[in-house]
Amino acid sequence: MHTEAHIKMVADTLLPGFLPKDPNEKNLVFHFTLPPNENYKVSYLKTAKNEWVFSSSEKVER
């Protein structure tokens, strides 16, 4: 299992590809896979300064 810091680092790197087109959106959730086959769901919240901040992650069993 990967550490929370590693998951956040990967999620932050992937974030630009998942940004919503709607500027009013305040929550963002997306999934990704880390080798060898671990799937994660991450959540971000938009701050008052319009910055996306990592909120949480959870391992997803498939």
C-alpha positions as CSV (number, residue, x, y, z in Angstrom):
1,M,0.0,0.0,0.0
2,H,1.2,3.5,-0.8
3,T,1.5,6.3,1.8
4,E,-0.9,9.2,1.9
5,A,1.9,11.5,0.9
6,H,2.7,9.5,-2.2
7,I,-1.0,9.3,-3.2
8,K,-1.4,13.1,-2.7
9,M,1.8,13.7,-4.8
10,V,0.4,11.6,-7.7
11,A,-3.1,13.1,-7.4
12,D,-1.7,16.6,-7.4
13,T,0.3,15.8,-10.6
14,L,-2.9,14.4,-12.3
15,L,-5.2,17.2,-11.0
16,P,-4.9,19.5,-14.0
17,G,-6.3,16.8,-16.3
18,F,-9.4,16.5,-14.1
19,L,-10.3,20.1,-13.4
20,P,-14.0,20.7,-14.1
21,K,-15.0,23.1,-16.8
22,D,-17.7,24.7,-14.6
23,P,-16.0,27.4,-12.5
24,N,-18.8,27.1,-9.9
25,E,-17.9,23.5,-9.0
26,K,-16.6,23.2,-5.4
27,N,-15.9,19.5,-5.2
28,L,-13.8,17.2,-7.4
29,V,-13.4,13.5,-7.2
30,F,-11.4,11.2,-9.5
31,H,-9.9,7.7,-9.6
32,F,-6.4,6.5,-10.6
33,T,-4.3,3.3,-10.5
34,L,-0.8,3.0,-9.1
35,P,1.3,0.0,-10.0
36,P,1.1,-2.9,-9.6
37,N,-2.7,-2.7,-9.4
38,E,-3.8,-0.4,-6.5
39,N,-6.8,1.8,-7.3
40,Y,-7.5,5.1,-5.4
41,K,-10.3,7.6,-5.2
42,V,-9.2,11.1,-4.2
43,S,-11.2,14.2,-3.3
44,Y,-10.4,17.9,-3.6
45,L,-12.2,21.0,-2.4
46,K,-12.1,24.4,-3.9
47,T,-11.0,27.2,-1.5
48,A,-12.4,30.8,-1.5
49,K,-9.2,31.7,-3.5
50,N,-10.3,29.3,-6.2
51,E,-7.5,26.8,-5.4
52,W,-8.1,23.1,-5.4
53,V,-6.9,21.5,-2.1
54,F,-6.4,17.8,-1.5
55,S,-9.1,16.6,0.9
56,S,-9.0,12.8,1.2
57,S,-8.1,9.5,-0.5
58,E,-9.3,5.9,-0.1
59,K,-8.2,2.7,-1.6
60,V,-10.8,1.2,-3.9
61,E,-11.0,-2.6,-4.2
62,R,-12.0,-3.8,-7.7
